[in-house]
Amino acid sequence: MQWLVVLPLEIIAASITINFWNDGIDHAVFVTVFMIIIIAINLFGVKGYGEAEFFFAIIKIIAVIGFM
């Protein structure tokens, strides 16, 4: 039940964050893109989720090293 509230909140927060730097595109476009990405990851099952987590972890590591 928690994810019924948290997931839309996270998607809206991400679209507002991206829209901060790019005012020309509506929030709905970013929400749609994020929803398509989440649905695509879920369609691939556990293997797809694992690959996505691996990819996102690499991005986090590169970001931390870049910020240092």
All heavy atoms as TSV, in Angstrom:
chain	resi	resn	atom	element	x	y	z
A	1	MET	N	N	0.817	-1.190	0.000
A	1	MET	CA	C	0.000	0.000	0.000
A	1	MET	C	C	0.867	1.262	0.000
A	1	MET	O	O	0.459	2.279	-0.527
A	1	MET	CB	C	-0.910	-0.002	1.221
A	1	MET	CG	C	-1.978	-1.076	1.206
A	1	MET	SD	S	-3.154	-0.895	-0.126
A	1	MET	CE	C	-4.095	0.473	0.438
A	2	GLN	N	N	2.043	1.158	0.594
A	2	GLN	CA	C	2.919	2.323	0.668
A	2	GLN	C	C	3.339	2.785	-0.718
A	2	GLN	O	O	3.393	3.983	-0.986
A	2	GLN	CB	C	4.149	1.997	1.499
A	2	GLN	CG	C	5.178	3.103	1.524
A	2	GLN	CD	C	6.466	2.680	2.197
A	2	GLN	OE1	O	6.572	1.557	2.692
A	2	GLN	NE2	N	7.435	3.549	2.205
A	3	TRP	N	N	3.608	1.854	-1.616
A	3	TRP	CA	C	4.086	2.220	-2.945
A	3	TRP	C	C	3.011	2.898	-3.788
A	3	TRP	O	O	3.318	3.552	-4.778
A	3	TRP	CB	C	4.642	1.000	-3.663
A	3	TRP	CG	C	5.984	0.664	-3.131
A	3	TRP	CD1	C	6.297	-0.384	-2.314
A	3	TRP	CD2	C	7.188	1.397	-3.331
A	3	TRP	NE1	N	7.630	-0.333	-2.000
A	3	TRP	CE2	C	8.206	0.744	-2.611
A	3	TRP	CE3	C	7.509	2.548	-4.044
A	3	TRP	CZ2	C	9.508	1.204	-2.587
A	3	TRP	CZ3	C	8.815	3.001	-4.016
A	3	TRP	CH2	C	9.791	2.329	-3.293
A	4	LEU	N	N	1.748	2.754	-3.419
A	4	LEU	CA	C	0.693	3.474	-4.129
A	4	LEU	C	C	0.815	4.984	-3.928
A	4	LEU	O	O	0.375	5.765	-4.761
A	4	LEU	CB	C	-0.685	3.006	-3.662
A	4	LEU	CG	C	-1.073	1.591	-4.054
A	4	LEU	CD1	C	-2.409	1.223	-3.426
A	4	LEU	CD2	C	-1.138	1.450	-5.556
A	5	VAL	N	N	1.414	5.384	-2.823
A	5	VAL	CA	C	1.608	6.799	-2.533
A	5	VAL	C	C	3.032	7.234	-2.869
A	5	VAL	O	O	3.251	8.307	-3.428
A	5	VAL	CB	C	1.298	7.085	-1.044
A	5	VAL	CG1	C	1.592	8.518	-0.694
A	5	VAL	CG2	C	-0.144	6.746	-0.741
A	6	VAL	N	N	4.008	6.405	-2.545
A	6	VAL	CA	C	5.409	6.793	-2.677
A	6	VAL	C	C	5.844	6.896	-4.136
A	6	VAL	O	O	6.535	7.849	-4.507
A	6	VAL	CB	C	6.308	5.805	-1.900
A	6	VAL	CG1	C	7.774	6.076	-2.164
A	6	VAL	CG2	C	6.021	5.895	-0.420
A	7	LEU	N	N	5.476	5.952	-4.967
A	7	LEU	CA	C	5.937	5.957	-6.361
A	7	LEU	C	C	5.493	7.207	-7.114
A	7	LEU	O	O	6.335	7.872	-7.731
A	7	LEU	CB	C	5.487	4.690	-7.084
A	7	LEU	CG	C	5.991	4.551	-8.518
A	7	LEU	CD1	C	7.504	4.481	-8.555
A	7	LEU	CD2	C	5.382	3.331	-9.162
A	8	PRO	N	N	4.219	7.593	-7.083
A	8	PRO	CA	C	3.842	8.838	-7.771
A	8	PRO	C	C	4.542	10.070	-7.180
A	8	PRO	O	O	4.929	10.977	-7.918
A	8	PRO	CB	C	2.334	8.936	-7.570
A	8	PRO	CG	C	1.896	7.557	-7.294
A	8	PRO	CD	C	3.035	6.894	-6.592
A	9	LEU	N	N	4.741	10.083	-5.868
A	9	LEU	CA	C	5.438	11.196	-5.240
A	9	LEU	C	C	6.876	11.289	-5.737
A	9	LEU	O	O	7.370	12.381	-6.048
A	9	LEU	CB	C	5.404	11.031	-3.718
A	9	LEU	CG	C	6.175	12.073	-2.923
A	9	LEU	CD1	C	5.472	13.413	-3.013
A	9	LEU	CD2	C	6.310	11.642	-1.481
A	10	GLU	N	N	7.551	10.156	-5.829
A	10	GLU	CA	C	8.932	10.134	-6.308
A	10	GLU	C	C	9.019	10.582	-7.769
A	10	GLU	O	O	9.933	11.304	-8.157
A	10	GLU	CB	C	9.511	8.720	-6.169
A	10	GLU	CG	C	9.623	8.233	-4.761
A	10	GLU	CD	C	10.934	8.597	-4.110
A	10	GLU	OE1	O	11.889	8.880	-4.838
A	10	GLU	OE2	O	10.973	8.603	-2.873
A	11	ILE	N	N	8.080	10.139	-8.583
A	11	ILE	CA	C	8.090	10.511	-9.997
A	11	ILE	C	C	7.848	12.010	-10.165
A	11	ILE	O	O	8.529	12.681	-10.954
A	11	ILE	CB	C	7.057	9.682	-10.780
A	11	ILE	CG1	C	7.511	8.222	-10.829
A	11	ILE	CG2	C	6.862	10.225	-12.183
A	11	ILE	CD1	C	6.493	7.287	-11.430
A	12	ILE	N	N	6.910	12.561	-9.427
A	12	ILE	CA	C	6.645	14.001	-9.496
A	12	ILE	C	C	7.850	14.792	-8.989
A	12	ILE	O	O	8.226	15.813	-9.575
A	12	ILE	CB	C	5.373	14.363	-8.694
A	12	ILE	CG1	C	4.149	13.746	-9.350
A	12	ILE	CG2	C	5.215	15.864	-8.564
A	12	ILE	CD1	C	3.847	14.286	-10.723
A	13	ALA	N	N	8.469	14.339	-7.907
A	13	ALA	CA	C	9.652	15.024	-7.383
A	13	ALA	C	C	10.790	15.015	-8.399
A	13	ALA	O	O	11.478	16.024	-8.582
A	13	ALA	CB	C	10.099	14.375	-6.078
A	14	ALA	N	N	10.983	13.892	-9.079
A	14	ALA	CA	C	12.027	13.818	-10.105
A	14	ALA	C	C	11.710	14.744	-11.270
A	14	ALA	O	O	12.603	15.426	-11.797
A	14	ALA	CB	C	12.175	12.380	-10.594
A	15	SER	N	N	10.458	14.819	-11.683
A	15	SER	CA	C	10.098	15.698	-12.808
A	15	SER	C	C	10.248	17.167	-12.427
A	15	SER	O	O	10.680	17.979	-13.242
A	15	SER	CB	C	8.679	15.411	-13.292
A	15	SER	OG	O	7.733	15.834	-12.339
A	16	ILE	N	N	9.928	17.525	-11.182
A	16	ILE	CA	C	10.110	18.910	-10.733
A	16	ILE	C	C	11.596	19.252	-10.675
A	16	ILE	O	O	12.001	20.359	-11.056
A	16	ILE	CB	C	9.426	19.117	-9.364
A	16	ILE	CG1	C	7.913	19.066	-9.525
A	16	ILE	CG2	C	9.850	20.446	-8.738
A	16	ILE	CD1	C	7.154	19.055	-8.205
A	17	THR	N	N	12.413	18.306	-10.221
A	17	THR	CA	C	13.853	18.543	-10.161
A	17	THR	C	C	14.432	18.764	-11.550
A	17	THR	O	O	15.222	19.689	-11.765
A	17	THR	CB	C	14.561	17.357	-9.483
A	17	THR	OG1	O	14.003	17.170	-8.185
A	17	THR	CG2	C	16.047	17.596	-9.369
A	18	ILE	N	N	14.050	17.939	-12.505
A	18	ILE	CA	C	14.554	18.104	-13.872
A	18	ILE	C	C	13.998	19.379	-14.500
A	18	ILE	O	O	14.700	20.094	-15.212
A	18	ILE	CB	C	14.221	16.867	-14.719
A	18	ILE	CG1	C	15.056	15.691	-14.240
A	18	ILE	CG2	C	14.494	17.135	-16.193
A	18	ILE	CD1	C	14.754	14.401	-14.935
A	19	ASN	N	N	12.753	19.698	-14.215
A	19	ASN	CA	C	12.136	20.898	-14.773
A	19	ASN	C	C	12.769	22.171	-14.218
A	19	ASN	O	O	12.664	23.228	-14.833
A	19	ASN	CB	C	10.634	20.887	-14.501
A	19	ASN	CG	C	9.891	21.808	-15.444
A	19	ASN	OD1	O	10.423	22.231	-16.454
A	19	ASN	ND2	N	8.659	22.102	-15.111
A	20	PHE	N	N	13.454	22.088	-13.090
A	20	PHE	CA	C	14.155	23.246	-12.529
A	20	PHE	C	C	15.197	23.764	-13.514
A	20	PHE	O	O	15.400	24.960	-13.652
A	20	PHE	CB	C	14.804	22.862	-11.199
A	20	PHE	CG	C	15.627	23.968	-10.593
A	20	PHE	CD1	C	15.007	25.012	-9.940
A	20	PHE	CD2	C	17.003	23.951	-10.685
A	20	PHE	CE1	C	15.759	26.032	-9.379
A	20	PHE	CE2	C	17.763	24.958	-10.132
A	20	PHE	CZ	C	17.141	26.003	-9.478
A	21	TRP	N	N	15.885	22.859	-14.206
A	21	TRP	CA	C	16.902	23.257	-15.162
A	21	TRP	C	C	16.375	23.393	-16.576
A	21	TRP	O	O	17.032	23.966	-17.429
A	21	TRP	CB	C	18.056	22.249	-15.161
A	21	TRP	CG	C	18.866	22.321	-13.925
A	21	TRP	CD1	C	19.769	23.274	-13.610
A	21	TRP	CD2	C	18.847	21.416	-12.830
A	21	TRP	NE1	N	20.310	23.025	-12.385
A	21	TRP	CE2	C	19.772	21.887	-11.880
A	21	TRP	CE3	C	18.148	20.260	-12.557
A	21	TRP	CZ2	C	20.006	21.233	-10.686
A	21	TRP	CZ3	C	18.378	19.612	-11.370
A	21	TRP	CH2	C	19.303	20.097	-10.451
A	22	ASN	N	N	15.217	22.831	-16.859
A	22	ASN	CA	C	14.663	22.851	-18.212
A	22	ASN	C	C	13.201	23.287	-18.137
A	22	ASN	O	O	12.305	22.454	-18.015
A	22	ASN	CB	C	14.798	21.465	-18.847
A	22	ASN	CG	C	14.486	21.489	-20.309
A	22	ASN	OD1	O	14.127	22.515	-20.869
A	22	ASN	ND2	N	14.620	20.348	-20.947
A	23	ASP	N	N	12.956	24.588	-18.218
A	23	ASP	CA	C	11.601	25.110	-18.058
A	23	ASP	C	C	10.734	24.956	-19.299
A	23	ASP	O	O	9.525	25.116	-19.226
A	23	ASP	CB	C	11.643	26.599	-17.685
A	23	ASP	CG	C	12.202	26.827	-16.300
A	23	ASP	OD1	O	12.086	25.913	-15.470
A	23	ASP	OD2	O	12.745	27.922	-16.063
A	24	GLY	N	N	11.324	24.652	-20.437
A	24	GLY	CA	C	10.575	24.618	-21.684
A	24	GLY	C	C	9.675	23.407	-21.863
A	24	GLY	O	O	8.766	23.426	-22.675
A	25	ILE	N	N	9.905	22.351	-21.089
A	25	ILE	CA	C	9.144	21.116	-21.254
A	25	ILE	C	C	8.226	20.934	-20.046
A	25	ILE	O	O	8.618	21.154	-18.900
A	25	ILE	CB	C	10.093	19.908	-21.405
A	25	ILE	CG1	C	11.018	20.120	-22.606
A	25	ILE	CG2	C	9.305	18.627	-21.575
A	25	ILE	CD1	C	12.067	19.059	-22.760
A	26	ASP	N	N	7.007	20.502	-20.305
A	26	ASP	CA	C	6.006	20.319	-19.258
A	26	ASP	C	C	6.363	19.138	-18.345
A	26	ASP	O	O	7.057	18.207	-18.747
A	26	ASP	CB	C	4.644	20.083	-19.907
A	26	ASP	CG	C	3.514	20.167	-18.917
A	26	ASP	OD1	O	3.628	20.936	-17.945
A	26	ASP	OD2	O	2.508	19.462	-19.121
A	27	HIS	N	N	5.873	19.189	-17.107
A	27	HIS	CA	C	6.105	18.107	-16.138
A	27	HIS	C	C	5.555	16.778	-16.642
A	27	HIS	O	O	6.124	15.726	-16.358
A	27	HIS	CB	C	5.429	18.426	-14.800
A	27	HIS	CG	C	6.057	19.530	-14.042
A	27	HIS	ND1	N	7.222	19.371	-13.346
A	27	HIS	CD2	C	5.683	20.819	-13.852
A	27	HIS	CE1	C	7.543	20.500	-12.768
A	27	HIS	NE2	N	6.611	21.411	-13.065
A	28	ALA	N	N	4.462	16.820	-17.359
A	28	ALA	CA	C	3.818	15.584	-17.808
A	28	ALA	C	C	4.727	14.757	-18.720
A	28	ALA	O	O	4.663	13.527	-18.710
A	28	ALA	CB	C	2.517	15.894	-18.523
A	29	VAL	N	N	5.576	15.420	-19.478
A	29	VAL	CA	C	6.502	14.697	-20.357
A	29	VAL	C	C	7.482	13.876	-19.523
A	29	VAL	O	O	7.716	12.693	-19.807
A	29	VAL	CB	C	7.258	15.684	-21.274
A	29	VAL	CG1	C	8.313	14.977	-22.085
A	29	VAL	CG2	C	6.292	16.425	-22.171
A	30	PHE	N	N	8.039	14.484	-18.489
A	30	PHE	CA	C	8.988	13.770	-17.639
A	30	PHE	C	C	8.311	12.653	-16.859
A	30	PHE	O	O	8.890	11.571	-16.687
A	30	PHE	CB	C	9.688	14.735	-16.682
A	30	PHE	CG	C	10.554	15.739	-17.377
A	30	PHE	CD1	C	10.286	17.086	-17.265
A	30	PHE	CD2	C	11.618	15.339	-18.154
A	30	PHE	CE1	C	11.071	18.013	-17.900
A	30	PHE	CE2	C	12.415	16.253	-18.799
A	30	PHE	CZ	C	12.143	17.603	-18.674
A	31	VAL	N	N	7.102	12.893	-16.383
A	31	VAL	CA	C	6.357	11.854	-15.665
A	31	VAL	C	C	6.123	10.663	-16.589
A	31	VAL	O	O	6.302	9.501	-16.187
A	31	VAL	CB	C	5.025	12.412	-15.121
A	31	VAL	CG1	C	4.148	11.294	-14.605
A	31	VAL	CG2	C	5.281	13.433	-14.031
A	32	THR	N	N	5.745	10.933	-17.837
A	32	THR	CA	C	5.514	9.857	-18.803
A	32	THR	C	C	6.787	9.072	-19.072
A	32	THR	O	O	6.768	7.834	-19.105
A	32	THR	CB	C	4.962	10.444	-20.117
A	32	THR	OG1	O	3.797	11.205	-19.833
A	32	THR	CG2	C	4.640	9.349	-21.103
A	33	VAL	N	N	7.902	9.772	-19.242
A	33	VAL	CA	C	9.181	9.092	-19.503
A	33	VAL	C	C	9.567	8.213	-18.321
A	33	VAL	O	O	9.967	7.050	-18.501
A	33	VAL	CB	C	10.287	10.131	-19.809
A	33	VAL	CG1	C	11.658	9.478	-19.806
A	33	VAL	CG2	C	10.021	10.812	-21.129
A	34	PHE	N	N	9.453	8.747	-17.104
A	34	PHE	CA	C	9.804	7.956	-15.924
A	34	PHE	C	C	8.894	6.745	-15.762
A	34	PHE	O	O	9.352	5.662	-15.399
A	34	PHE	CB	C	9.770	8.811	-14.661
A	34	PHE	CG	C	10.846	9.857	-14.607
A	34	PHE	CD1	C	10.566	11.121	-14.129
A	34	PHE	CD2	C	12.129	9.594	-15.035
A	34	PHE	CE1	C	11.542	12.093	-14.074
A	34	PHE	CE2	C	13.121	10.549	-14.994
A	34	PHE	CZ	C	12.825	11.810	-14.508
A	35	MET	N	N	7.609	6.909	-16.029
A	35	MET	CA	C	6.683	5.774	-15.930
A	35	MET	C	C	7.018	4.695	-16.955
A	35	MET	O	O	6.966	3.502	-16.648
A	35	MET	CB	C	5.237	6.244	-16.108
A	35	MET	CG	C	4.657	6.925	-14.911
A	35	MET	SD	S	4.613	5.875	-13.453
A	35	MET	CE	C	3.453	4.638	-13.957
A	36	ILE	N	N	7.366	5.100	-18.171
A	36	ILE	CA	C	7.737	4.124	-19.201
A	36	ILE	C	C	8.993	3.373	-18.788
A	36	ILE	O	O	9.079	2.143	-18.956
A	36	ILE	CB	C	7.915	4.818	-20.563
A	36	ILE	CG1	C	6.547	5.263	-21.083
A	36	ILE	CG2	C	8.612	3.913	-21.569
A	36	ILE	CD1	C	6.606	6.135	-22.325
A	37	ILE	N	N	9.972	4.080	-18.219
A	37	ILE	CA	C	11.202	3.418	-17.771
A	37	ILE	C	C	10.896	2.422	-16.653
A	37	ILE	O	O	11.387	1.285	-16.665
A	37	ILE	CB	C	12.238	4.467	-17.307
A	37	ILE	CG1	C	12.763	5.260	-18.501
A	37	ILE	CG2	C	13.386	3.811	-16.557
A	37	ILE	CD1	C	13.600	6.454	-18.131
A	38	ILE	N	N	10.071	2.814	-15.688
A	38	ILE	CA	C	9.737	1.920	-14.576
A	38	ILE	C	C	8.964	0.703	-15.064
A	38	ILE	O	O	9.242	-0.432	-14.652
A	38	ILE	CB	C	8.942	2.687	-13.502
A	38	ILE	CG1	C	9.865	3.684	-12.815
A	38	ILE	CG2	C	8.329	1.738	-12.488
A	38	ILE	CD1	C	9.155	4.649	-11.902
A	39	ILE	N	N	8.025	0.909	-15.961
A	39	ILE	CA	C	7.253	-0.217	-16.505
A	39	ILE	C	C	8.154	-1.148	-17.304
A	39	ILE	O	O	8.046	-2.369	-17.202
A	39	ILE	CB	C	6.073	0.297	-17.343
A	39	ILE	CG1	C	5.031	0.942	-16.426
A	39	ILE	CG2	C	5.446	-0.828	-18.157
A	39	ILE	CD1	C	3.936	1.686	-17.152
A	40	ALA	N	N	9.076	-0.580	-18.088
A	40	ALA	CA	C	9.994	-1.411	-18.875
A	40	ALA	C	C	10.883	-2.262	-17.966
A	40	ALA	O	O	11.103	-3.447	-18.236
A	40	ALA	CB	C	10.846	-0.532	-19.789
A	41	ILE	N	N	11.393	-1.662	-16.895
A	41	ILE	CA	C	12.219	-2.427	-15.956
A	41	ILE	C	C	11.407	-3.557	-15.329
A	41	ILE	O	O	11.887	-4.684	-15.189
A	41	ILE	CB	C	12.807	-1.497	-14.877
A	41	ILE	CG1	C	13.867	-0.584	-15.484
A	41	ILE	CG2	C	13.410	-2.307	-13.733
A	41	ILE	CD1	C	14.354	0.497	-14.554
A	42	ASN	N	N	10.158	-3.277	-14.968
A	42	ASN	CA	C	9.317	-4.301	-14.348
A	42	ASN	C	C	8.930	-5.406	-15.317
A	42	ASN	O	O	8.703	-6.543	-14.895
A	42	ASN	CB	C	8.068	-3.667	-13.747
A	42	ASN	CG	C	8.373	-2.934	-12.468
A	42	ASN	OD1	O	9.240	-3.338	-11.719
A	42	ASN	ND2	N	7.666	-1.848	-12.236
A	43	LEU	N	N	8.852	-5.116	-16.595
A	43	LEU	CA	C	8.500	-6.142	-17.575
A	43	LEU	C	C	9.607	-7.170	-17.768
A	43	LEU	O	O	9.340	-8.299	-18.155
A	43	LEU	CB	C	8.153	-5.497	-18.924
A	43	LEU	CG	C	6.809	-4.779	-18.984
A	43	LEU	CD1	C	6.642	-4.120	-20.352
A	43	LEU	CD2	C	5.665	-5.723	-18.716
A	44	PHE	N	N	10.851	-6.790	-17.478
A	44	PHE	CA	C	11.964	-7.717	-17.659
A	44	PHE	C	C	12.200	-8.609	-16.452
A	44	PHE	O	O	13.100	-9.442	-16.461
A	44	PHE	CB	C	13.246	-6.956	-18.009
A	44	PHE	CG	C	13.230	-6.399	-19.395
A	44	PHE	CD1	C	13.175	-5.036	-19.603
A	44	PHE	CD2	C	13.250	-7.239	-20.487
A	44	PHE	CE1	C	13.163	-4.515	-20.875
A	44	PHE	CE2	C	13.232	-6.735	-21.773
A	44	PHE	CZ	C	13.184	-5.364	-21.963
A	45	GLY	N	N	11.440	-8.449	-15.413
A	45	GLY	CA	C	11.542	-9.331	-14.258
A	45	GLY	C	C	12.766	-9.069	-13.414
A	45	GLY	O	O	13.337	-7.979	-13.414
A	46	VAL	N	N	13.192	-10.095	-12.692
A	46	VAL	CA	C	14.290	-9.966	-11.737
A	46	VAL	C	C	15.601	-9.651	-12.444
A	46	VAL	O	O	16.386	-8.819	-11.975
A	46	VAL	CB	C	14.423	-11.260	-10.904
A	46	VAL	CG1	C	15.633	-11.199	-10.007
A	46	VAL	CG2	C	13.163	-11.495	-10.096
A	47	LYS	N	N	15.849	-10.280	-13.582
A	47	LYS	CA	C	17.098	-10.032	-14.298
A	47	LYS	C	C	17.166	-8.582	-14.774
A	47	LYS	O	O	18.207	-7.937	-14.656
A	47	LYS	CB	C	17.226	-10.980	-15.484
A	47	LYS	CG	C	18.550	-10.842	-16.185
A	47	LYS	CD	C	18.719	-11.865	-17.295
A	47	LYS	CE	C	20.071	-11.674	-17.940
A	47	LYS	NZ	N	20.304	-12.622	-19.001
A	48	GLY	N	N	16.075	-8.067	-15.297
A	48	GLY	CA	C	16.043	-6.676	-15.737
A	48	GLY	C	C	16.230	-5.710	-14.579
A	48	GLY	O	O	16.928	-4.700	-14.697
A	49	TYR	N	N	15.603	-6.020	-13.446
A	49	TYR	CA	C	15.749	-5.183	-12.260
A	49	TYR	C	C	17.200	-5.199	-11.778
A	49	TYR	O	O	17.749	-4.161	-11.422
A	49	TYR	CB	C	14.814	-5.668	-11.154
A	49	TYR	CG	C	14.929	-4.880	-9.881
A	49	TYR	CD1	C	14.353	-3.625	-9.779
A	49	TYR	CD2	C	15.612	-5.388	-8.790
A	49	TYR	CE1	C	14.465	-2.891	-8.614
A	49	TYR	CE2	C	15.724	-4.668	-7.624
A	49	TYR	CZ	C	15.144	-3.419	-7.538
A	49	TYR	OH	O	15.264	-2.702	-6.387
A	50	GLY	N	N	17.811	-6.369	-11.774
A	50	GLY	CA	C	19.206	-6.484	-11.348
A	50	GLY	C	C	20.138	-5.699	-12.254
A	50	GLY	O	O	21.054	-5.019	-11.786
A	51	GLU	N	N	19.917	-5.785	-13.559
A	51	GLU	CA	C	20.742	-5.029	-14.508
A	51	GLU	C	C	20.555	-3.530	-14.320
A	51	GLU	O	O	21.518	-2.765	-14.390
A	51	GLU	CB	C	20.399	-5.424	-15.943
A	51	GLU	CG	C	20.823	-6.816	-16.322
A	51	GLU	CD	C	22.324	-6.976	-16.402
A	51	GLU	OE1	O	23.028	-6.010	-16.753
A	51	GLU	OE2	O	22.801	-8.085	-16.098
A	52	ALA	N	N	19.327	-3.099	-14.093
A	52	ALA	CA	C	19.060	-1.671	-13.880
A	52	ALA	C	C	19.742	-1.192	-12.599
A	52	ALA	O	O	20.343	-0.108	-12.572
A	52	ALA	CB	C	17.558	-1.421	-13.823
A	53	GLU	N	N	19.657	-1.982	-11.528
A	53	GLU	CA	C	20.302	-1.601	-10.273
A	53	GLU	C	C	21.816	-1.527	-10.442
A	53	GLU	O	O	22.464	-0.637	-9.893
A	53	GLU	CB	C	19.954	-2.603	-9.170
A	53	GLU	CG	C	18.574	-2.429	-8.608
A	53	GLU	CD	C	18.414	-1.135	-7.843
A	53	GLU	OE1	O	19.329	-0.748	-7.094
A	53	GLU	OE2	O	17.362	-0.506	-8.005
A	54	PHE	N	N	22.388	-2.454	-11.200
A	54	PHE	CA	C	23.831	-2.436	-11.458
A	54	PHE	C	C	24.212	-1.167	-12.210
A	54	PHE	O	O	25.184	-0.482	-11.860
A	54	PHE	CB	C	24.221	-3.680	-12.261
A	54	PHE	CG	C	25.661	-3.722	-12.649
A	54	PHE	CD1	C	26.634	-3.991	-11.701
A	54	PHE	CD2	C	26.042	-3.493	-13.955
A	54	PHE	CE1	C	27.969	-4.038	-12.064
A	54	PHE	CE2	C	27.375	-3.535	-14.323
A	54	PHE	CZ	C	28.339	-3.807	-13.372
A	55	PHE	N	N	23.446	-0.815	-13.228
A	55	PHE	CA	C	23.715	0.378	-14.022
A	55	PHE	C	C	23.588	1.642	-13.169
A	55	PHE	O	O	24.438	2.532	-13.224
A	55	PHE	CB	C	22.740	0.420	-15.210
A	55	PHE	CG	C	22.882	1.642	-16.057
A	55	PHE	CD1	C	23.974	1.810	-16.878
A	55	PHE	CD2	C	21.910	2.627	-16.022
A	55	PHE	CE1	C	24.110	2.938	-17.661
A	55	PHE	CE2	C	22.027	3.760	-16.803
A	55	PHE	CZ	C	23.132	3.915	-17.624
A	56	PHE	N	N	22.533	1.719	-12.348
A	56	PHE	CA	C	22.344	2.896	-11.498
A	56	PHE	C	C	23.429	2.994	-10.430
A	56	PHE	O	O	23.833	4.097	-10.051
A	56	PHE	CB	C	20.960	2.880	-10.857
A	56	PHE	CG	C	19.840	2.991	-11.858
A	56	PHE	CD1	C	18.686	2.247	-11.715
A	56	PHE	CD2	C	19.939	3.825	-12.958
A	56	PHE	CE1	C	17.652	2.343	-12.624
A	56	PHE	CE2	C	18.914	3.929	-13.883
A	56	PHE	CZ	C	17.764	3.182	-13.708
A	57	ALA	N	N	23.917	1.864	-9.937
A	57	ALA	CA	C	24.998	1.877	-8.955
A	57	ALA	C	C	26.285	2.419	-9.572
A	57	ALA	O	O	27.026	3.166	-8.918
A	57	ALA	CB	C	25.229	0.475	-8.395
A	58	ILE	N	N	26.551	2.057	-10.823
A	58	ILE	CA	C	27.728	2.587	-11.507
A	58	ILE	C	C	27.618	4.101	-11.654
A	58	ILE	O	O	28.591	4.832	-11.445
A	58	ILE	CB	C	27.912	1.896	-12.876
A	58	ILE	CG1	C	28.359	0.454	-12.670
A	58	ILE	CG2	C	28.927	2.646	-13.730
A	58	ILE	CD1	C	28.441	-0.351	-13.945
A	59	ILE	N	N	26.429	4.581	-11.999
A	59	ILE	CA	C	26.227	6.028	-12.112
A	59	ILE	C	C	26.465	6.717	-10.768
A	59	ILE	O	O	27.105	7.773	-10.710
A	59	ILE	CB	C	24.806	6.333	-12.639
A	59	ILE	CG1	C	24.690	5.900	-14.087
A	59	ILE	CG2	C	24.482	7.809	-12.498
A	59	ILE	CD1	C	23.307	6.031	-14.655
A	60	LYS	N	N	25.995	6.115	-9.681
A	60	LYS	CA	C	26.197	6.697	-8.354
A	60	LYS	C	C	27.683	6.756	-7.997
A	60	LYS	O	O	28.158	7.753	-7.454
A	60	LYS	CB	C	25.455	5.881	-7.295
A	60	LYS	CG	C	23.966	6.006	-7.349
A	60	LYS	CD	C	23.343	5.110	-6.298
A	60	LYS	CE	C	21.865	4.953	-6.503
A	60	LYS	NZ	N	21.260	4.017	-5.551
A	61	ILE	N	N	28.417	5.689	-8.284
A	61	ILE	CA	C	29.838	5.650	-7.977
A	61	ILE	C	C	30.586	6.711	-8.774
A	61	ILE	O	O	31.422	7.436	-8.240
A	61	ILE	CB	C	30.422	4.247	-8.224
A	61	ILE	CG1	C	29.861	3.275	-7.197
A	61	ILE	CG2	C	31.940	4.267	-8.180
A	61	ILE	CD1	C	30.162	1.819	-7.499
A	62	ILE	N	N	30.268	6.825	-10.056
A	62	ILE	CA	C	30.919	7.844	-10.893
A	62	ILE	C	C	30.567	9.240	-10.394
A	62	ILE	O	O	31.434	10.130	-10.368
A	62	ILE	CB	C	30.512	7.646	-12.368
A	62	ILE	CG1	C	31.127	6.352	-12.899
A	62	ILE	CG2	C	30.945	8.834	-13.221
A	62	ILE	CD1	C	30.616	5.951	-14.267
A	63	ALA	N	N	29.342	9.459	-9.966
A	63	ALA	CA	C	28.930	10.768	-9.451
A	63	ALA	C	C	29.691	11.114	-8.166
A	63	ALA	O	O	30.155	12.246	-8.001
A	63	ALA	CB	C	27.433	10.798	-9.210
A	64	VAL	N	N	29.823	10.139	-7.262
A	64	VAL	CA	C	30.530	10.401	-6.014
A	64	VAL	C	C	31.996	10.722	-6.297
A	64	VAL	O	O	32.563	11.665	-5.736
A	64	VAL	CB	C	30.410	9.196	-5.045
A	64	VAL	CG1	C	31.383	9.305	-3.892
A	64	VAL	CG2	C	28.993	9.086	-4.531
A	65	ILE	N	N	32.624	9.963	-7.175
A	65	ILE	CA	C	34.014	10.231	-7.527
A	65	ILE	C	C	34.136	11.586	-8.197
A	65	ILE	O	O	35.066	12.351	-7.940
A	65	ILE	CB	C	34.567	9.098	-8.425
A	65	ILE	CG1	C	34.704	7.804	-7.615
A	65	ILE	CG2	C	35.925	9.496	-9.016
A	65	ILE	CD1	C	35.021	6.592	-8.454
A	66	GLY	N	N	33.186	11.924	-9.059
A	66	GLY	CA	C	33.212	13.223	-9.727
A	66	GLY	C	C	33.031	14.389	-8.769
A	66	GLY	O	O	33.634	15.441	-8.933
A	67	PHE	N	N	32.210	14.203	-7.744
A	67	PHE	CA	C	31.984	15.277	-6.772
A	67	PHE	C	C	33.182	15.474	-5.859
A	67	PHE	O	O	33.387	16.554	-5.313
A	67	PHE	CB	C	30.734	15.004	-5.940
A	67	PHE	CG	C	29.464	15.130	-6.725
A	67	PHE	CD1	C	28.426	14.250	-6.513
A	67	PHE	CD2	C	29.311	16.110	-7.682
A	67	PHE	CE1	C	27.262	14.346	-7.228
A	67	PHE	CE2	C	28.144	16.227	-8.405
A	67	PHE	CZ	C	27.103	15.342	-8.171
A	68	MET	N	N	33.981	14.422	-5.678
A	68	MET	CA	C	35.176	14.555	-4.835
A	68	MET	C	C	36.208	15.378	-5.565
A	68	MET	O	O	36.962	16.101	-5.068
A	68	MET	CB	C	35.740	13.188	-4.488
A	68	MET	CG	C	34.965	12.452	-3.480
A	68	MET	SD	S	35.849	10.937	-3.144
A	68	MET	CE	C	34.726	10.088	-2.131
